[in-house]
Amino acid sequence: MQNVNMPIHHYDDRDAMWDIQSICSQFKEYNTIDTDLYKIYPVARGLRNPDGTGVVAGLTQICNVHGYVMDEGEKSPVEGRLSYRGVDINDLVKGCVEEHRFGFEEAAWLLLVGKLPTQAQLTTMRELMTLYRELPDSFAEDVLMKTPSNQLMIQLSRGVLGLYFYDENPDDLSVENQMRQSFQLIARLPSIMVMAYQIKRRFWDRESMYFHQPLPDHSISQTILRMLRADTQFTEEEARLLDICMILHAEHGGGNNSTFAARVLSSSGTDIYAAISAGIGSLKGPRHGGANKKVREMVEFIKQDVQHWDNDGEVKDYLSRLANKEAGDRSGLIYGMGHAVYTKSDPRAVILKRSARRLAQLKGFEDEFALLESVERLTPEVLSEKGKDKVICANVDLYSGLVYKMLGIPDELHTPLFAAARVAGWCAHRMEEIVCGGRLIRPAYKAVLPHQSYLPLMER
């Protein structure tokens, strides 16, 4: 018979946290890999060769990222080049600017199909974007509003996964179905992004949210600015600068982390929504798409702690403190500088810097623009004095944050906007993986686990 006077213990959250801490202590004890083992075994850690180059895991016709040449087994720096389907990114941007047209849709067609569109094909592309950008009935309410979040990349991923349930044929891997789904995702991701932001404003910031209907004759960059702003107003120059940003972010080769993630999932035969969601999850990480946010944080540190932004000595001294883990976020990194492939220059940063200079003058951001130029110019000197003689250049993240700031795009939308552009590249690589890949991607891991004998439970 139960003693009614005995206290009944209820296992609660505090007990659970104590147990979790204890379990983690054991985990740390049993889960360590001696880093010297990576020198013993021929392991390409992070799928990187000893010189930092990526392990070649496949072939692609979609994009080429070129930043060095191999000279007698050593990397020799060259000016960076980026091409979509063989078309130089400088020529693509220049053509759209000189002919006064928005180019992201053209770039998306080029990446997906393989050739620059004719006038008739470009008209078809724009009509498809207009048709598909409308989200399914009740999508916003059922997928986004019922579980609002202040983490917009998570909302973006959830939104993409949610589209699966509104697709009448989500698992068909035929080229025709995959192309249809790709066009829909390119058109719909910007709408999901802006809606998720508006819902976040309402539920987390306690501010007004507003859903503006897109206009049928608007490009994707125009649509984003119209849906984002309370008064729906924007200038032609603002929309064209955002369009250039989206062209530059649309694709960057099959080896970058998010694209490789999308290709890995695609190789398994899964649906497009799962594969693109994986790309979004990868891009959320601060080592990948989240880097532009880290640049903005670093710039704010510099603006607070450096009294005279135009004084090279003061800026250089602060950059040295950043590199020595004495300032900023104490990571030792100077964000926006350096790239895994580019050495002398990142063509995206060159184009974006040139395109942003005029807007900085118009909007009164000359001082901050000049500060970024100082970071770009002085960082190689700082790292050289620390004994790091690696050729280093500004990457696209150094200037993209300021561009978005000048366009009035909130910080929390910088990485989602990156995803809204990169989905074109992800879809192109998924199509290529399904059509040309032919094998499940499955790298090997060298097991270095010690042997342990099984013991019956009562003997442990």
C-alpha positions as a Markdown table, in Angstrom:
| # | Residue | x | y | z |
|---|---|---|---|---|
| 1 | Met | 0.0 | 0.0 | 0.0 |
| 2 | Gln | 1.4 | 3.4 | -1.0 |
| 3 | Asn | 2.4 | 5.7 | 1.9 |
| 4 | Val | 0.4 | 8.9 | 1.2 |
| 5 | Asn | 2.9 | 10.9 | 3.4 |
| 6 | Met | 5.8 | 10.2 | 1.1 |
| 7 | Pro | 6.6 | 13.1 | -1.2 |
| 8 | Ile | 6.1 | 12.4 | -4.9 |
| 9 | His | 9.1 | 13.5 | -7.0 |
| 10 | His | 8.2 | 15.1 | -10.3 |
| 11 | Tyr | 10.9 | 15.1 | -13.0 |
| 12 | Asp | 11.0 | 18.6 | -14.3 |
| 13 | Asp | 13.0 | 20.9 | -16.6 |
| 14 | Arg | 15.6 | 21.6 | -13.9 |
| 15 | Asp | 16.2 | 17.9 | -13.5 |
| 16 | Ala | 16.4 | 17.5 | -17.2 |
| 17 | Met | 19.0 | 20.3 | -17.6 |
| 18 | Trp | 21.1 | 18.8 | -14.8 |
| 19 | Asp | 21.0 | 15.4 | -16.6 |
| 20 | Ile | 21.8 | 17.0 | -20.0 |
| 21 | Gln | 24.9 | 18.7 | -18.4 |
| 22 | Ser | 26.0 | 15.4 | -17.0 |
| 23 | Ile | 25.5 | 13.7 | -20.3 |
| 24 | Cys | 27.5 | 16.4 | -22.1 |
| 25 | Ser | 30.4 | 16.0 | -19.7 |
| 26 | Gln | 30.6 | 12.4 | -20.7 |
| 27 | Phe | 30.2 | 13.2 | -24.3 |
| 28 | Lys | 33.2 | 15.6 | -24.2 |
| 29 | Glu | 35.2 | 12.9 | -22.5 |
| 30 | Tyr | 34.4 | 10.2 | -25.1 |
| 31 | Asn | 34.4 | 12.4 | -28.2 |
| 32 | Thr | 37.7 | 13.9 | -29.0 |
| 33 | Ile | 39.8 | 13.4 | -32.2 |
| 34 | Asp | 43.5 | 14.2 | -31.9 |
| 35 | Thr | 44.2 | 16.8 | -34.7 |
| 36 | Asp | 47.6 | 15.1 | -35.3 |
| 37 | Leu | 45.7 | 12.2 | -36.8 |
| 38 | Tyr | 44.8 | 14.4 | -39.7 |
| 39 | Lys | 48.5 | 14.6 | -40.5 |
| 40 | Ile | 48.8 | 10.8 | -40.4 |
| 41 | Tyr | 45.9 | 9.8 | -42.5 |
| 42 | Pro | 45.3 | 11.1 | -46.0 |
| 43 | Val | 42.1 | 12.9 | -45.0 |
| 44 | Ala | 40.8 | 16.0 | -46.9 |
| 45 | Arg | 39.4 | 17.7 | -43.9 |
| 46 | Gly | 36.4 | 19.8 | -44.8 |
| 47 | Leu | 36.9 | 18.4 | -48.3 |
| 48 | Arg | 39.9 | 20.7 | -48.7 |
| 49 | Asn | 43.3 | 19.8 | -50.0 |
| 50 | Pro | 46.4 | 20.7 | -47.9 |
| 51 | Asp | 46.8 | 24.0 | -49.9 |
| 52 | Gly | 43.2 | 25.0 | -49.1 |
| 53 | Thr | 41.8 | 24.2 | -52.5 |
| 54 | Gly | 38.6 | 22.2 | -52.7 |
| 55 | Val | 38.6 | 18.5 | -53.5 |
| 56 | Val | 37.2 | 18.0 | -57.0 |
| 57 | Ala | 33.9 | 16.1 | -56.4 |
| 58 | Gly | 32.2 | 16.5 | -59.8 |
| 59 | Leu | 31.9 | 18.2 | -63.1 |
| 60 | Thr | 29.7 | 21.1 | -64.0 |
| 61 | Gln | 28.8 | 23.3 | -66.9 |
| 62 | Ile | 27.0 | 25.9 | -64.8 |
| 63 | Cys | 29.6 | 28.2 | -63.3 |
| 64 | Asn | 33.3 | 28.7 | -63.1 |
| 65 | Val | 35.0 | 30.5 | -60.2 |
| 66 | His | 38.6 | 31.3 | -61.0 |
| 67 | Gly | 41.0 | 32.9 | -58.6 |
| 68 | Tyr | 44.4 | 31.3 | -59.1 |
| 69 | Val | 46.5 | 29.1 | -61.4 |
| 70 | Met | 48.7 | 26.2 | -60.3 |
| 71 | Asp | 52.4 | 26.8 | -61.1 |
| 72 | Glu | 54.7 | 23.9 | -60.4 |
| 73 | Gly | 52.3 | 22.6 | -57.8 |
| 74 | Glu | 51.8 | 26.0 | -56.1 |
| 75 | Lys | 48.9 | 28.4 | -56.2 |
| 76 | Ser | 49.8 | 31.5 | -58.2 |
| 77 | Pro | 47.4 | 34.5 | -57.7 |
| 78 | Val | 45.5 | 36.0 | -60.6 |
| 79 | Glu | 42.6 | 38.5 | -61.0 |
| 80 | Gly | 39.4 | 36.8 | -60.1 |
| 81 | Arg | 36.9 | 35.8 | -62.8 |
| 82 | Leu | 33.4 | 34.5 | -62.5 |
| 83 | Ser | 31.3 | 33.2 | -65.4 |
| 84 | Tyr | 27.8 | 31.8 | -65.7 |
| 85 | Arg | 27.5 | 29.1 | -68.3 |
| 86 | Gly | 30.7 | 30.6 | -69.9 |
| 87 | Val | 29.4 | 34.2 | -69.9 |
| 88 | Asp | 31.7 | 36.5 | -67.9 |
| 89 | Ile | 29.8 | 38.2 | -65.1 |
| 90 | Asn | 31.3 | 41.6 | -66.0 |
| 91 | Asp | 29.8 | 41.2 | -69.5 |
| 92 | Leu | 26.4 | 40.1 | -68.2 |
| 93 | Val | 26.1 | 43.0 | -65.8 |
| 94 | Lys | 27.5 | 45.5 | -68.3 |
| 95 | Gly | 25.0 | 44.4 | -71.0 |
| 96 | Cys | 22.0 | 44.8 | -68.7 |
| 97 | Val | 23.2 | 48.2 | -67.4 |
| 98 | Glu | 24.0 | 49.6 | -70.9 |
| 99 | Glu | 20.6 | 48.3 | -72.3 |
| 100 | His | 18.7 | 49.7 | -69.3 |
| 101 | Arg | 17.0 | 46.4 | -68.3 |
| 102 | Phe | 16.8 | 44.3 | -65.2 |
| 103 | Gly | 19.1 | 41.3 | -65.5 |
| 104 | Phe | 18.4 | 38.9 | -62.6 |
| 105 | Glu | 15.6 | 37.1 | -64.6 |
| 106 | Glu | 18.0 | 36.8 | -67.6 |
| 107 | Ala | 20.8 | 35.4 | -65.3 |
| 108 | Ala | 18.3 | 32.9 | -63.9 |
| 109 | Trp | 17.3 | 31.7 | -67.4 |
| 110 | Leu | 21.0 | 31.4 | -68.4 |
| 111 | Leu | 21.8 | 29.3 | -65.3 |
| 112 | Leu | 18.9 | 27.0 | -65.6 |
| 113 | Val | 18.7 | 26.5 | -69.4 |
| 114 | Gly | 22.3 | 27.0 | -70.5 |
| 115 | Lys | 22.1 | 29.8 | -73.0 |
| 116 | Leu | 21.3 | 33.5 | -72.9 |
| 117 | Pro | 17.6 | 34.0 | -73.7 |
| 118 | Thr | 16.3 | 35.6 | -76.8 |
| 119 | Gln | 13.9 | 38.6 | -76.5 |
| 120 | Ala | 10.9 | 36.2 | -76.9 |
| 121 | Gln | 12.4 | 33.8 | -74.2 |
| 122 | Leu | 13.1 | 36.7 | -71.9 |
| 123 | Thr | 9.5 | 37.8 | -72.2 |
| 124 | Thr | 8.4 | 34.2 | -71.4 |
| 125 | Met | 10.6 | 34.2 | -68.4 |
| 126 | Arg | 9.1 | 37.5 | -67.1 |
| 127 | Glu | 5.6 | 36.2 | -67.7 |
| 128 | Leu | 6.4 | 33.0 | -65.7 |
| 129 | Met | 7.8 | 35.1 | -62.9 |
| 130 | Thr | 4.6 | 37.2 | -62.8 |
| 131 | Leu | 2.4 | 34.0 | -62.9 |
| 132 | Tyr | 4.3 | 32.1 | -60.3 |
| 133 | Arg | 5.1 | 34.8 | -57.7 |
| 134 | Glu | 1.6 | 34.7 | -56.3 |
| 135 | Leu | 1.6 | 32.3 | -53.3 |
| 136 | Pro | -1.0 | 29.6 | -53.0 |
| 137 | Asp | -4.3 | 30.5 | -51.2 |
| 138 | Ser | -4.0 | 30.5 | -47.4 |
| 139 | Phe | -0.2 | 29.8 | -47.6 |
| 140 | Ala | 0.8 | 32.9 | -45.6 |
| 141 | Glu | -1.8 | 32.2 | -42.9 |
| 142 | Asp | -1.2 | 28.4 | -42.6 |
| 143 | Val | 2.6 | 28.3 | -43.1 |
| 144 | Leu | 4.0 | 31.6 | -41.9 |
| 145 | Met | 1.5 | 33.4 | -39.6 |
| 146 | Lys | 0.5 | 30.5 | -37.3 |
| 147 | Thr | 4.0 | 30.0 | -36.2 |
| 148 | Pro | 5.7 | 33.4 | -36.5 |
| 149 | Ser | 9.5 | 33.6 | -36.0 |
| 150 | Asn | 12.1 | 36.3 | -35.7 |
| 151 | Gln | 14.5 | 33.9 | -37.4 |
| 152 | Leu | 13.8 | 34.7 | -41.1 |
| 153 | Met | 16.1 | 32.1 | -42.6 |
| 154 | Ile | 14.2 | 29.4 | -40.6 |
| 155 | Gln | 10.9 | 30.9 | -41.9 |
| 156 | Leu | 12.3 | 30.9 | -45.4 |
| 157 | Ser | 13.2 | 27.2 | -45.1 |
| 158 | Arg | 9.9 | 26.4 | -43.5 |
| 159 | Gly | 8.1 | 28.3 | -46.3 |
| 160 | Val | 10.0 | 26.3 | -49.0 |
| 161 | Leu | 9.1 | 23.0 | -47.3 |
| 162 | Gly | 5.5 | 24.2 | -46.9 |
| 163 | Leu | 5.2 | 24.6 | -50.7 |
| 164 | Tyr | 5.6 | 20.8 | -51.0 |
| 165 | Phe | 2.0 | 20.4 | -49.7 |
| 166 | Tyr | 0.6 | 22.8 | -52.2 |
| 167 | Asp | 2.3 | 21.1 | -55.2 |
| 168 | Glu | 0.1 | 18.5 | -56.9 |
| 169 | Asn | 3.2 | 16.7 | -58.2 |
| 170 | Pro | 6.0 | 17.3 | -55.8 |
| 171 | Asp | 8.1 | 14.1 | -56.2 |
| 172 | Asp | 8.2 | 13.8 | -60.0 |
| 173 | Leu | 11.9 | 14.1 | -61.1 |
| 174 | Ser | 11.2 | 14.6 | -64.8 |
| 175 | Val | 13.0 | 17.5 | -66.3 |
| 176 | Glu | 9.7 | 19.2 | -67.2 |
| 177 | Asn | 8.5 | 19.0 | -63.6 |
| 178 | Gln | 11.8 | 20.1 | -62.1 |
| 179 | Met | 12.0 | 23.1 | -64.4 |
| 180 | Arg | 8.4 | 24.1 | -63.5 |
| 181 | Gln | 9.3 | 23.8 | -59.8 |
| 182 | Ser | 12.5 | 25.8 | -60.2 |
| 183 | Phe | 10.8 | 28.7 | -61.9 |
| 184 | Gln | 8.1 | 28.7 | -59.2 |
| 185 | Leu | 10.8 | 28.8 | -56.4 |
| 186 | Ile | 12.7 | 31.6 | -58.0 |
| 187 | Ala | 9.5 | 33.6 | -58.3 |
| 188 | Arg | 8.1 | 32.8 | -54.9 |
| 189 | Leu | 11.1 | 33.0 | -52.6 |
| 190 | Pro | 11.2 | 36.8 | -52.6 |
| 191 | Ser | 7.5 | 36.9 | -51.7 |
| 192 | Ile | 8.0 | 34.4 | -48.9 |
| 193 | Met | 11.0 | 36.4 | -47.6 |
| 194 | Val | 9.1 | 39.8 | -47.5 |
| 195 | Met | 6.0 | 38.2 | -46.0 |
| 196 | Ala | 8.1 | 36.5 | -43.3 |
| 197 | Tyr | 9.7 | 39.8 | -42.5 |
| 198 | Gln | 6.3 | 41.7 | -42.3 |
| 199 | Ile | 5.0 | 39.0 | -40.0 |
| 200 | Lys | 8.1 | 39.2 | -37.8 |
| 201 | Arg | 7.5 | 43.0 | -37.6 |
| 202 | Arg | 4.0 | 42.4 | -36.3 |
| 203 | Phe | 4.5 | 39.6 | -33.8 |
| 204 | Trp | 8.1 | 40.3 | -32.6 |
| 205 | Asp | 8.7 | 44.0 | -33.1 |
| 206 | Arg | 5.1 | 45.1 | -32.3 |
| 207 | Glu | 5.0 | 47.2 | -35.4 |
| 208 | Ser | 2.6 | 47.4 | -38.4 |
| 209 | Met | 2.9 | 44.8 | -41.1 |
| 210 | Tyr | 1.7 | 45.5 | -44.6 |
| 211 | Phe | 1.3 | 43.2 | -47.6 |
| 212 | His | 1.4 | 45.0 | -50.9 |
| 213 | Gln | 0.3 | 43.3 | -54.1 |
| 214 | Pro | 3.2 | 43.0 | -56.7 |
| 215 | Leu | 2.6 | 44.7 | -60.0 |
| 216 | Pro | 2.7 | 42.4 | -63.1 |
| 217 | Asp | 5.2 | 44.5 | -65.0 |
| 218 | His | 7.7 | 44.7 | -62.2 |
| 219 | Ser | 11.0 | 42.8 | -62.1 |
| 220 | Ile | 11.9 | 40.7 | -59.1 |
| 221 | Ser | 14.1 | 43.5 | -57.6 |
| 222 | Gln | 11.3 | 46.1 | -58.1 |
| 223 | Thr | 8.8 | 43.6 | -56.5 |
| 224 | Ile | 11.0 | 43.2 | -53.4 |
| 225 | Leu | 11.3 | 47.0 | -52.9 |
| 226 | Arg | 7.6 | 47.6 | -53.5 |
| 227 | Met | 6.5 | 44.8 | -51.1 |
| 228 | Leu | 9.1 | 45.8 | -48.5 |
| 229 | Arg | 8.4 | 49.5 | -48.2 |
| 230 | Ala | 5.4 | 51.0 | -46.4 |
| 231 | Asp | 4.7 | 53.5 | -49.2 |
| 232 | Thr | 5.7 | 51.1 | -52.0 |
| 233 | Gln | 8.0 | 53.8 | -53.4 |
| 234 | Phe | 11.5 | 53.4 | -54.8 |
| 235 | Thr | 13.7 | 54.9 | -57.4 |
| 236 | Glu | 14.8 | 53.3 | -60.6 |
| 237 | Glu | 18.4 | 53.5 | -59.5 |
| 238 | Glu | 17.7 | 51.7 | -56.2 |
| 239 | Ala | 15.9 | 48.9 | -58.0 |
| 240 | Arg | 18.7 | 48.5 | -60.6 |
| 241 | Leu | 21.4 | 48.4 | -57.9 |
| 242 | Leu | 19.4 | 45.6 | -56.0 |
| 243 | Asp | 19.1 | 43.8 | -59.4 |
| 244 | Ile | 22.9 | 43.9 | -59.8 |
| 245 | Cys | 23.3 | 42.5 | -56.3 |
| 246 | Met | 20.9 | 39.6 | -57.1 |
| 247 | Ile | 22.8 | 38.9 | -60.3 |
| 248 | Leu | 26.1 | 38.7 | -58.4 |
| 249 | His | 24.6 | 36.4 | -55.7 |
| 250 | Ala | 22.7 | 34.1 | -58.1 |
| 251 | Glu | 25.4 | 31.5 | -58.4 |
| 252 | His | 29.0 | 30.7 | -57.3 |
| 253 | Gly | 30.0 | 27.2 | -58.4 |
| 254 | Gly | 29.1 | 23.8 | -57.2 |
| 255 | Gly | 31.6 | 23.6 | -54.4 |
| 256 | Asn | 30.3 | 26.3 | -52.1 |
| 257 | Asn | 28.7 | 24.9 | -49.0 |
| 258 | Ser | 25.0 | 25.6 | -49.7 |
| 259 | Thr | 25.1 | 24.5 | -53.3 |
| 260 | Phe | 27.0 | 21.3 | -52.4 |
| 261 | Ala | 24.3 | 20.7 | -49.7 |
| 262 | Ala | 21.6 | 21.0 | -52.3 |
| 263 | Arg | 23.5 | 18.7 | -54.7 |
| 264 | Val | 24.0 | 16.1 | -52.0 |
| 265 | Leu | 20.3 | 15.9 | -51.2 |
| 266 | Ser | 19.4 | 16.0 | -54.9 |
| 267 | Ser | 21.7 | 13.0 | -55.5 |
| 268 | Ser | 19.5 | 11.0 | -53.2 |
| 269 | Gly | 16.5 | 11.5 | -55.4 |
| 270 | Thr | 14.6 | 13.6 | -52.8 |
| 271 | Asp | 12.2 | 16.4 | -53.8 |
| 272 | Ile | 13.3 | 19.9 | -54.8 |
| 273 | Tyr | 11.8 | 21.5 | -51.7 |
| 274 | Ala | 13.9 | 19.4 | -49.3 |
| 275 | Ala | 17.0 | 20.1 | -51.4 |
| 276 | Ile | 16.5 | 23.8 | -51.6 |
| 277 | Ser | 15.7 | 23.9 | -47.9 |
| 278 | Ala | 19.1 | 22.3 | -47.2 |
| 279 | Gly | 20.7 | 25.1 | -49.2 |
| 280 | Ile | 18.9 | 27.7 | -47.1 |
| 281 | Gly | 20.0 | 25.9 | -43.9 |
| 282 | Ser | 23.6 | 26.0 | -45.0 |
| 283 | Leu | 23.4 | 29.7 | -46.0 |
| 284 | Lys | 22.1 | 30.6 | -42.5 |
| 285 | Gly | 25.5 | 29.7 | -41.0 |
| 286 | Pro | 27.9 | 32.6 | -40.2 |
| 287 | Arg | 30.7 | 30.9 | -42.0 |
| 288 | His | 28.7 | 31.1 | -45.3 |
| 289 | Gly | 25.8 | 33.4 | -46.0 |
| 290 | Gly | 25.7 | 35.0 | -42.6 |
| 291 | Ala | 29.1 | 36.6 | -43.2 |
| 292 | Asn | 27.5 | 39.8 | -44.6 |
| 293 | Lys | 25.9 | 40.3 | -41.2 |
| 294 | Lys | 29.3 | 39.9 | -39.5 |
| 295 | Val | 30.7 | 42.6 | -41.8 |
| 296 | Arg | 28.0 | 45.1 | -40.7 |
| 297 | Glu | 28.8 | 44.2 | -37.0 |
| 298 | Met | 32.5 | 44.8 | -37.6 |
| 299 | Val | 31.9 | 48.1 | -39.3 |
| 300 | Glu | 29.8 | 49.3 | -36.3 |
| 301 | Phe | 32.7 | 48.3 | -34.0 |
| 302 | Ile | 35.1 | 50.4 | -36.1 |
| 303 | Lys | 32.8 | 53.4 | -36.2 |
| 304 | Gln | 32.4 | 53.3 | -32.5 |
| 305 | Asp | 36.0 | 52.8 | -31.5 |
| 306 | Val | 37.9 | 54.7 | -34.3 |
| 307 | Gln | 37.6 | 58.5 | -33.8 |
| 308 | His | 38.9 | 59.6 | -37.2 |
| 309 | Trp | 37.7 | 57.2 | -40.0 |
| 310 | Asp | 39.9 | 59.0 | -42.6 |
| 311 | Asn | 43.1 | 58.5 | -40.5 |
| 312 | Asp | 44.9 | 55.4 | -41.9 |
| 313 | Gly | 47.0 | 55.1 | -38.8 |
| 314 | Glu | 43.9 | 54.8 | -36.5 |
| 315 | Val | 42.1 | 52.5 | -38.8 |
| 316 | Lys | 45.1 | 50.3 | -39.3 |
| 317 | Asp | 45.7 | 50.1 | -35.6 |
| 318 | Tyr | 42.2 | 49.0 | -35.0 |
| 319 | Leu | 42.4 | 46.3 | -37.8 |
| 320 | Ser | 45.5 | 45.0 | -36.0 |
| 321 | Arg | 43.6 | 44.8 | -32.8 |
| 322 | Leu | 40.8 | 42.9 | -34.7 |
| 323 | Ala | 43.4 | 40.4 | -36.1 |
| 324 | Asn | 44.9 | 40.0 | -32.6 |
| 325 | Lys | 41.5 | 39.1 | -31.1 |
| 326 | Glu | 41.7 | 42.3 | -29.0 |
| 327 | Ala | 38.6 | 44.1 | -30.5 |
| 328 | Gly | 35.3 | 43.5 | -32.2 |
| 329 | Asp | 33.9 | 40.0 | -31.6 |
| 330 | Arg | 37.4 | 38.7 | -30.6 |
| 331 | Ser | 37.4 | 36.1 | -33.4 |
| 332 | Gly | 40.6 | 37.3 | -35.0 |
| 333 | Leu | 38.8 | 37.7 | -38.3 |
| 334 | Ile | 38.6 | 40.8 | -40.5 |
| 335 | Tyr | 35.2 | 40.1 | -42.1 |
| 336 | Gly | 34.7 | 40.9 | -45.8 |
| 337 | Met | 38.4 | 40.2 | -46.5 |
| 338 | Gly | 39.7 | 37.0 | -48.1 |
| 339 | His | 38.1 | 34.2 | -50.1 |
| 340 | Ala | 38.5 | 30.4 | -50.5 |
| 341 | Val | 39.2 | 30.8 | -54.3 |
| 342 | Tyr | 39.8 | 34.4 | -55.2 |
| 343 | Thr | 43.2 | 35.9 | -54.5 |
| 344 | Lys | 43.9 | 39.2 | -56.2 |
| 345 | Ser | 40.3 | 40.2 | -56.6 |
| 346 | Asp | 36.7 | 39.1 | -56.2 |
| 347 | Pro | 34.9 | 40.2 | -59.4 |
| 348 | Arg | 31.6 | 40.5 | -57.5 |
| 349 | Ala | 33.2 | 42.9 | -55.0 |
| 350 | Val | 34.7 | 45.0 | -57.8 |
| 351 | Ile | 31.4 | 45.3 | -59.6 |
| 352 | Leu | 29.4 | 46.0 | -56.5 |
| 353 | Lys | 31.9 | 48.6 | -55.3 |
| 354 | Arg | 31.8 | 50.4 | -58.6 |
| 355 | Ser | 28.0 | 50.3 | -58.7 |
| 356 | Ala | 27.5 | 51.4 | -55.1 |
| 357 | Arg | 29.8 | 54.5 | -55.3 |
| 358 | Arg | 27.3 | 56.7 | -57.0 |
| 359 | Leu | 24.5 | 55.8 | -54.6 |
| 360 | Ala | 26.7 | 56.5 | -51.6 |
| 361 | Gln | 27.3 | 60.0 | -53.0 |
| 362 | Leu | 23.6 | 60.5 | -53.6 |
| 363 | Lys | 22.5 | 59.3 | -50.1 |
| 364 | Gly | 25.3 | 60.8 | -48.0 |
| 365 | Phe | 27.2 | 57.6 | -47.3 |
| 366 | Glu | 30.6 | 58.8 | -48.7 |
| 367 | Asp | 32.4 | 58.5 | -45.3 |
| 368 | Glu | 31.3 | 55.0 | -44.6 |
| 369 | Phe | 32.1 | 54.0 | -48.2 |
| 370 | Ala | 35.6 | 55.5 | -47.8 |
| 371 | Leu | 35.9 | 53.5 | -44.5 |
| 372 | Leu | 35.3 | 50.3 | -46.3 |
| 373 | Glu | 37.8 | 51.2 | -48.9 |
| 374 | Ser | 40.4 | 51.8 | -46.1 |
| 375 | Val | 39.6 | 48.3 | -44.7 |
| 376 | Glu | 40.1 | 46.8 | -48.1 |
| 377 | Arg | 43.4 | 48.7 | -48.7 |
| 378 | Leu | 45.0 | 48.3 | -45.2 |
| 379 | Thr | 44.0 | 44.7 | -44.3 |
| 380 | Pro | 46.7 | 43.1 | -46.5 |
| 381 | Glu | 49.3 | 45.3 | -44.8 |
| 382 | Val | 48.1 | 44.4 | -41.3 |
| 383 | Leu | 48.1 | 40.7 | -42.1 |
| 384 | Ser | 51.5 | 40.9 | -43.8 |
| 385 | Glu | 53.0 | 42.5 | -40.6 |
| 386 | Lys | 51.6 | 39.5 | -38.7 |
| 387 | Gly | 53.6 | 37.2 | -40.9 |
| 388 | Lys | 50.7 | 36.2 | -43.1 |
| 389 | Asp | 51.9 | 36.8 | -46.7 |
| 390 | Lys | 48.9 | 35.2 | -48.4 |
| 391 | Val | 47.5 | 37.4 | -51.2 |
| 392 | Ile | 44.1 | 38.6 | -49.9 |
| 393 | Cys | 41.3 | 40.7 | -51.4 |
| 394 | Ala | 37.9 | 42.1 | -50.5 |
| 395 | Asn | 35.1 | 39.7 | -51.0 |
| 396 | Val | 31.5 | 40.5 | -52.0 |
| 397 | Asp | 30.4 | 40.7 | -48.4 |
| 398 | Leu | 32.5 | 43.8 | -47.6 |
| 399 | Tyr | 30.4 | 46.1 | -49.7 |
| 400 | Ser | 27.0 | 44.3 | -49.9 |
| 401 | Gly | 26.0 | 45.2 | -46.4 |
| 402 | Leu | 26.5 | 48.9 | -47.1 |
| 403 | Val | 24.5 | 48.6 | -50.3 |
| 404 | Tyr | 21.6 | 47.0 | -48.5 |
| 405 | Lys | 21.8 | 49.7 | -45.8 |
| 406 | Met | 21.6 | 52.4 | -48.5 |
| 407 | Leu | 18.6 | 50.7 | -50.0 |
| 408 | Gly | 16.9 | 50.7 | -46.6 |
| 409 | Ile | 16.9 | 46.9 | -46.4 |
| 410 | Pro | 17.0 | 45.8 | -42.7 |
| 411 | Asp | 20.0 | 43.8 | -41.4 |
| 412 | Glu | 17.9 | 40.7 | -40.7 |
| 413 | Leu | 17.0 | 40.5 | -44.4 |
| 414 | His | 20.6 | 40.5 | -45.8 |
| 415 | Thr | 21.1 | 36.8 | -45.7 |
| 416 | Pro | 17.5 | 35.9 | -46.8 |
| 417 | Leu | 18.0 | 38.2 | -49.7 |
| 418 | Phe | 21.2 | 36.3 | -50.6 |
| 419 | Ala | 19.1 | 33.1 | -50.6 |
| 420 | Ala | 16.4 | 34.7 | -52.8 |
| 421 | Ala | 19.1 | 35.3 | -55.4 |
| 422 | Arg | 21.1 | 32.1 | -54.9 |
| 423 | Val | 18.0 | 29.9 | -55.4 |
| 424 | Ala | 18.6 | 30.3 | -59.1 |
| 425 | Gly | 22.0 | 28.6 | -58.8 |
| 426 | Trp | 20.8 | 26.0 | -56.4 |
| 427 | Cys | 18.0 | 24.9 | -58.8 |
| 428 | Ala | 20.4 | 24.9 | -61.8 |
| 429 | His | 22.8 | 22.6 | -59.9 |
| 430 | Arg | 19.9 | 20.4 | -58.7 |
| 431 | Met | 18.8 | 19.9 | -62.4 |
| 432 | Glu | 22.4 | 19.1 | -63.4 |
| 433 | Glu | 22.8 | 16.6 | -60.5 |
| 434 | Ile | 19.6 | 14.8 | -61.4 |
| 435 | Val | 20.3 | 14.7 | -65.2 |
| 436 | Cys | 24.1 | 14.3 | -65.2 |
| 437 | Gly | 25.2 | 13.2 | -61.7 |
| 438 | Gly | 23.9 | 9.6 | -61.7 |
| 439 | Arg | 25.5 | 8.6 | -58.3 |
| 440 | Leu | 24.5 | 9.1 | -54.7 |
| 441 | Ile | 27.1 | 11.4 | -53.2 |
| 442 | Arg | 28.7 | 9.5 | -50.4 |
| 443 | Pro | 32.2 | 10.5 | -49.2 |
| 444 | Ala | 34.1 | 8.3 | -46.8 |
| 445 | Tyr | 35.3 | 8.9 | -43.2 |
| 446 | Lys | 38.3 | 7.2 | -41.7 |
| 447 | Ala | 37.3 | 5.4 | -38.5 |
| 448 | Val | 39.7 | 6.1 | -35.6 |
| 449 | Leu | 37.5 | 4.7 | -32.8 |
| 450 | Pro | 39.1 | 2.6 | -30.1 |
| 451 | His | 37.9 | -0.9 | -29.5 |
| 452 | Gln | 35.7 | -1.5 | -26.4 |
| 453 | Ser | 34.1 | -4.8 | -25.3 |
| 454 | Tyr | 30.4 | -5.2 | -24.7 |
| 455 | Leu | 29.6 | -5.5 | -21.0 |
| 456 | Pro | 26.2 | -6.7 | -19.6 |
| 457 | Leu | 24.2 | -3.9 | -18.1 |
| 458 | Met | 24.7 | -5.0 | -14.5 |
| 459 | Glu | 28.5 | -5.0 | -14.9 |
| 460 | Arg | 28.9 | -1.5 | -16.2 |
